[in-house]
Amino acid sequence: MTESSAIDAMLAAAVRGEAAQWVGESVSRVWNRIAFHGIAGALNLRLGQLSGWPDQILNYIKHEAQIAALWEETHRQRVAALIDGLAEQGVETVVMKGTALAYALYDDASVRRRGDTDLLIRSSDRKTARAALNSSGWVKRESPHGLNYQETWLFNTGAHFVHELDLHWQAVDSPTLQTILPAEQYFEEARPLSGLSRYALAASPILTMAQIALNQAWHQTNGYAVEETKVRGGIG
């Protein structure tokens, strides 16, 4: 078993609520895997069962869970306001991937750690959506990646959080994959996501899991940035 897989096995057991004996690795290595998987919130729910874990890692977990909760609330406010404002203008949106899972499956959305929200609109609504983003304080970031069917918008809260929203008019950027995950199917199969907003809709579980699986395969091959370090492997 490799170093990373031994740590991951310990972390997986802890998240499941099972006995998870400390593997004896350095705190920094374990913390890097926790950050990579985004599971500090999930581990924070199990703190009472992490006997024998170093105090330093337990303090890291508690601190990160507190930050995640603050991030979540400010992120929810901005995204919900945008979704509601667009709905009132007749623009239908569908929340995809991590944020859809966070509000559909978790009692506390902050436990499903993520860096942004992916929001799908129809291509014909791009002008209206951009105007709504601009008028509510979001700023478009020029993408260095040459994406053709999505763009990133940022909102600076002025309180140490800069929220990120990926605005999509196709569910995926690859024309080939668009034949497998057509955007209109997301709208046809969308379901309420009332924990986020009264107007919020989430992609269906099947489409969500298919899209996340594709992302996992991408990260397995190309890596994922964790604290300025590129790490390869599956993400929790």
N, C-alpha and C positions, 0 to 999 in steps of 0.2 A: 504494500500500500504506500502511495506517495505521501509526502508531507501534507499537501493540500487535501488529498482525499481523506486522510486521517482526521484532519481538523474538520472537514466538512461532515464526516460521519458523526463526530461529537456534536457539532452544531445542529445537525438534523435531529438527532436524538433529543437534544434539549428543547428544540422547537416543538417536537411531538409530546413533550411532557414526560419523557422517559429519563431514567438515570443517565447522566452524561458526565462520566469521570473526566476530569481535566487531563488532556493528553500530554502535558509537560512541555508543550511548545512555548516559545516566547510570546508575551502579550502582544507585541507588535504584529507578529504573523497571524495570530488568531484574530486580532482586530481588523486586519486587512481583509480577511475572509468574511467577517461579519459585515464590513462596509461593502464588499463586493456583492454579497447577496442581499444587502439592504434589510437585514433581519434584526436589527437592534430592538425595534419595537416589539417584535414577537418574543425575543429573549427577555425583554423587560417584564413581560407577562408571566415569565417562569422564574423570576429571580429567587424565589423562595426554594426552588429545587436545584439551584446551582451551587450546592455545597462543595467546598474545596476549590472553587474557582478563585483566582487572585482578586483581591479587592480592587486593584487597578482596572481590570477588565469589567468588573461589575459597575464601577463608577463610570467608565466609558459608556456602558450600555444605558445606564440611567440618564446620563447627560444627553446622549444622542436621542433617546426616546422623548425627552422634554423638548429638544430642538425640533424634532419631527412633528410633535403636536402643535407647536407654534406655527411652523411652516404650513401644516395642513390647514389650519383655520384661516390664515391669511390667503392661502392659495384658493381654498374653497370659495371664499367671499368674492375674489376677483373673477374666477371662472363662472360661478353661478350668476353673477351680475351680467356677464357677457352673454351667457346662454339665454337668460331671461330677456335681456334687451333685444337680442336677435329674434327670439320667438315673438315678441310683441310687434316686430316688423314683418312677421310672416316667414322668417328664415328658420327652417328646421335644421337641427344639428344632431350629431350622434357622437357620444363620447366613446373612445376606443381604448383598448389595451389596459395599462396599469390603473388609470383612474376609474375606468369602468369596473374593474375587479375590486378596487378599494371600496367603492360605495355599494357594490352589489353583494359582496361576500363577507365583509369585515364589520364587526360591531364598531370598531374604531378605525376609520380610514387611514389614520396616520401609521398604523402598523404595516400597511402595504406601501413601503417606502418607494419613492420614485422621484424623478427630477423635473417632470413636466406633465402636461396634459395634452393628449392627442384629440383634436376636435375635427370631425368630418362635416363638411358642408357640400352642397351641390356646386358645381363649377359656375352655374349661372348666378350664384349668390356671392361670388367673390367680392364684387365692388361694395355691396352692402356690408359684408362682414369686415372688410378692411376699414370702411368708414366708422363702423362701430368700435373697432379696436382703437383706432386713432383717437376718437372722441372720448374714450374712457381711459386714456393714459398709457395704452400699450404702444410699444415702439418696435417697428419691424427690424429684424437683424438680417443683414445680407448674408446669405448662406454661402460658405466656401465650398460646398460640396456639389454644386451644380444640380440640385434637385429641381424637378420639373413640375411636380404635382403637390407640393407642400411648401410652406414657409414658416419661419419661426418668429414669434412675437414675444417681447419681454416687458415685464412690468416691475418697476423698481418701487418697493414699498417704502423706501427711505428708512427702514428699520432692519437693515442687514439681510433682507431677503430680496432676491430678484427672481420673480416667477417667470416661467417659460411655458409658452403654449405653441404647439405645432398645429398650424391650420392646414388641413388636408382637403383637397377636392377630388382625390382618389385615395382609397384606403391604403394603398401601397404605391411606391414611386416607380416600380418596375412595370413597364407595359405588359410583359409576359405574365407577371403575377396578377395583374389587373383582370385577366381573363378568368383566374381562379377565385379571386376575391373582388368581384365587381362592386363598385361603390353603391349602386342602387339597392343591392341586396341588403346592405347595412341599414338602409332606411326602411325597407320592407319588413325586416325582422327585428327592428329596434323595440326595446321595452323600457318602461319608465325606470328612472334612476332618481327616485324621490329624495334619497338621502343627500344628494348633491343640490338639486334644485327642482322646483315644481314643474319646470319645463324640460328638464334634462332627460335624454334618452340614451340608453346604452346599447352597444352592439350586442348581438346574441352571444350566448356562451360559446357556441361552436365557432363562430367567426372570430371571437376574441381569442380562443385557445389556438386556433389555426394561425392567427397573426402573431401571437406570442411565440409559437413554435418556430416560425420563420425567423423571428428576431433572435431566438436562442441559437439557431443554426448560424446566423450571421456573426454573433458574438463568439461562438466557438471557433470560428475561422479567423475572424479579424480582431478579436480582443475587445475589451471594454475598459474605459478609463475609470480608475479608482485612485483618487488623490494624486493625480498627475502621473500615475503609473498605468501602463496598459497590461491588463490581465486577461488571459484566455480561460474559457471554461463556461459551464452553464451557470446561469444566474437564478437564484432562488425566487 
